[in-house]
Every structure is written in structure tokens, then in C-alpha cells.
Amino acid sequence: MAYEITDFEAQVIEASHETPVVVDFWAPWCGPCQFLGPVIEKLAGEAGGKWKLAKVNSDEFPQQSQQYRVKSIPAVKLFVNGQVTAEFAGAQPEPFIRRWLAQNLPSPNDKLVQQAANLARVGQEDQAADLLEQVLANEPGNAHAALELGCLLLFAQPARAMPLFRTAEQDGSLYQFANSLFNLAELLTIAQAPEKLEEHPVKPVFLQGLSALKAQDFTTALSHFIEVIQLYKAYQDKAAEKACVAIFLYLGEDHEVVKQFRRPFGMALY
């Protein structure tokens, strides 16, 4: 199978909007390129169309080599939607390249996850949930789908959301957000069994915060949680502090409620 290209714009940039393109910048005189070439060609043959290989002779495409900062060859770059999303240099062994591909190739379900997120934003949450369930049935480890579905289930079915957030935590870029939402889901499940909470004078205030949280009344919830922090910060393994952090992450830094409570929360901590 021939992988040499003649038109960089069409065969790499435009093509990458349909299928990820792995570009191998090489040259006939380059010894390490002769080692890497057969390995990456073998993997391309096994890919089953999930990605395409484009071999670019850097001597014949000097403009593109300069544009994409190819300082030494072989240089391998992954193009997705016209952009370089990952790269490596040198004649790496096959196990390294397999891991690199597994870590960086986009999931074929990513478009469905984005479609579900768009549906959720316009209030079509049931349709979004159905789509995400479909993605996770096909790809149980899809962290973004797990996170989106967990957010949809968070307040109505927190116990179902918890393992979804654990799945999302496996993606390092999502860990902080997913972990905070796991803590939030855990608190919401505790709200259904208040007898499991530590007995302390601040418990009624904490329960009021949980009740408001369940109703998604974030202003009232934050008020009560901050009061708990002021009275007894260590209550229930600093649950009030974790709840505040999780709410801030869930709403986003630009949300008016977050802006209102950031300073009181910081003052309560210190």
C-alpha cells in the first residue's frame, strides 16, 4: 500500500477532518527513517481505517516541514481536524508507537459525545442520556461520555453517577473535575441516609446544605456549607469544604453564584 503523498493540503489537512492522519516526515537518506518506516506502515495496515498514514518526504515538502517545525527526522505528527494534536520524534520502537496511538487517537464516539452535550445544553436531557448510554455500551471506558452522563444523573440518581465519575477520573485531564463531582454525588447519597453522618452540633446546618444542594439551590447550599466550615471545618472529613469546591467547579468560575461566594469561602478556610 502506497503512503507517499503528492498534495499535503488535500491528503493531510483536508483528509484529517474526516479521519485522523498520522504524518511521517522522513527522507531517503535518513537512516533512522528506514527503521521507523516499516514499523509505522505495519501499524497503518492494521488500523482498519481508524487512521491514515501519510509519508512526507521533507526534501520535497520543505515549506510544510518548516511550518510544522520539523527540526530532525523522522518526525511523526498526528493531525485531527486540520491541527497537530500529538507528535514524537526519532525512530521509536513498535510498543512505544502503539501506546502513543492508543493515548492520542480520538475515539470514533467523540462526535456522539459532543452531540449529546449539545442536546443537554438545550434541555433535551433524556435524548442526551440515551446517546451517552449508547456510547458507553460500545466503549465502556470513554471518560468524556462517562463524565457527561454522570453530570446528567448527578442530582436525580447520584448513586449511578458515582461509578461514572470514577471512569472519568481515568483521564488525567478530567481527574480534578470528575473527582470533585464524585464527592458531590457521594454527599447527595449521604443526604438520603443522614443517620450515617457524624453526630455534632453542626450536623443540622450541614443537612440544610445538603437539602439545598439536592434542590440545586446553590446559593443556600453554599451559605450553609460555609457556615459549617466556620463552625467546624473538619466535620465529616471536611465535607463542607469539598462540597463548596465541587459546586464551584460544577458551575464554573464565571457563574454569578461562584463570584458571590468565592471570597467568603476563602475567608472561612483561613
N, C-alpha and C positions, 0 to 999 in steps of 0.2 A: 504494500500500500504506500503511495507517494504522499509525503507530508510537506514537501517543499512548496513554498507559496510564491506567487508572482504579483499579487496585489494585496499589500498589507492592510489598507483601509477596508477592503471588501472581505478578505479572508480572516482577518483578526478582529478589527474594531466592530464592523457591522455584524459579523457572524457571532460575536460574543454576546450580542443582545438576545440571541436565540439559544445558544449552547456555550458553556464555558470553553474558553480556548487557552490551552497551555502552549506558550511560545518558548521554543528552544533557540536562543541566539547562539550561533555556532560559526565555524569557518573550517574549510577543508584542511588547512594547515595546523589546526589546533589539536594536539594530542589528547588532552582530557576530553575534548568533544567527541572523539572517536570511541571513547569508553562510555560516555553518557548516552550517546545517540541510540544504540541498540536497546539499552535498558528502558529508556522512556518511550521508544517506539513499541516495545513489547507491551508496556502498560497501556499505551493508547489502543493497541489491538484488543486488549482485554476489557476495555472500558464499556463496550456495548453502546456507544453513542452518548454516554453521560458527559463526556468532554471530548474535545477535538485537539489534536496536536498540530501545531504549525511550526515548521523548522525554518528559521530565518537566517540566511547567510549574512552575517554582519558586514562583510565586504560589499555585498550587493545592496544592502539597505543601511548605509551609513547614517542617513538622516534619522531613521527610526531608532537606530542604536544610540544615537546621541540624545534624542528626545526622551528615551526611556532609561537614560543613564546607565548604559551597559559599559562598565569600566573594564571588565575582564570577561572572558568566555571560557567555558559555557556559562550562560546566564539564563535562568528559567523564570518566566513570569506568567502568572495566571490572570487572564483578562475576563472580567464579568461585566456585562452591560457597558462595554467600551472603556472600562477602567482597570488598572492593575490593582488587584486585591491581595496578592501574595507573591512572594518571589524567593528564590535561593540562587546561590552561585556555586560553581565548582562541580566536579564530577562526583556527585553523591551516590552512595550505594542504593540498591533497589529498596531495602527496608525503609531507609530514610525517605525516599520519594513516595513510597506507598503511604507512610504516615502523613507526609506533607499534603498529599492529595486528600486523604481522609479528613484532615483537620480544616482544609481550606476550600474544598469544592462546595458550592452551595447545594442545599438539599433540593431535590425536584419538587418538594412540597412547600418551598418558601413562598411561592406565589399564592398558594391556597391560604397560608397563614396570614399573609398580607391582606388578602381578600376578606378573611374572617375579621381581622382587625378593623377594616373599613366598615364592615357590616355592623360591628359592635358600636362604632362611633356614631352611627346614625340610628341607633336604638333597635336594630334588628338582632338582638342578642341570642334568640333561640336559633336563628339561622347560622349565626357565627359559631355557636357552640356545636351544632351538628357538623359543620365543616371541620372544626378543630378535632372533634371526636374521630372523624374520618381520617384526618392526617395522622393522629396518634395510633389508630388501628393499623395503618400502613407502616408507620415509623414511630414506635413507642418512645424512642429516645430523643425525639425532636424537642429541644429545650424551649424554643420560641413558641411552639404550639402549646406546650405544657403550661408555660407562663401565661399566655393569653387565656387559655381555658380556666386556669386557676383564678385569674382575676375575675372572670365571669361568674365563677362559683363561690367566690370568697365569702360573701355575706349571706347567701342563701344556703350553701352547703359547704361550710368551712372544713369539715372532716374530709370531704372529697378533694378539696383544694390542696390540702397539706401534701399528699404524695406528689401532686403535680408540681408544686414549688420545689420539692426535693429533686425532681427530674430536671427542672430548670436550673438548679444550682450547679449542675454538672458542666454547664457552660460558664467558664470563668468570667466572661463579660457580663453575665446576668446574675452572678452569685449574690452580690450585695442586695440587689432589689428583691430577688427571689427569697433570700434568707429572711429579710425583713417582713415580707408578706407571709412567709411561713409562720413567723412569730405572731403576726396579726391573726392568721387563721387559727393558730393554737389558742390564742386568747378568746376568740369567738366560740371555740368549742368548750372552753372552760366556763364561759358565760352560761352555757346550758347545764352546767353542773357546779354551781357556786360552792357546794359543800367541799369541793376539792381545794378551795383557796385557803391560804394561810389565815388563821384567826388573828386579827389585830384591829385596833380602833380605826384604822384607815380602810378596812375592808368595805364598809358601806359606800364610801366615796369611790373606791375602785370599781365596785359593782355598778354604780351610777355611770361611770365612764364606759364600762363595757356595754351597758344598756344603750347608751347614746351611740356608741360605735356600731352596734348591731343595726341600729336605725339609720346609720350613715349620717348622723348629726355630728359632724366632725368638730364643730365649734364647741359644743357642750362636752364632747368626749375629751378633747384636749384640755379644756378648763379643769375637768375632774382629774385627769391624769397628772397634770402639772401640780394640782393641789396635793395629790398623793406623793409626788416627788418632794415637795416642800416639807411634808409632814414626816415621811419615812421612805427615803429614796430606795432602800434595799428591799422593800416589800415585794414578795413573790419573785425573788431573783431579778429585781429591777424591772418588773414587768411594765410599769407605767412609762419608764424611760424608753423601753423597747417599743411600746405602743406608739409613743409620740414620733420616734424616728421613722417607724413604718408608715404612719399616716402622712408624714412629710414626703416620703418617697413616693407613696401611692398617689398623692395629689399633685406633686411636682412643685418645684421652688417658686414658680410664677403664680401659683394659686393664692388668692387673697387670704384664705384661712391660714396658709403656711406663713405668709408675710406677717399676719397678725400675731401668730404665736411663737415664731422663731426666737424672738428676744426674751419673752417670759420663760420659755423653755430653757434657754441658756442660763438665765439668771437663777432659775430653780436648781439647776445642776451644780452651780458654783456659789 
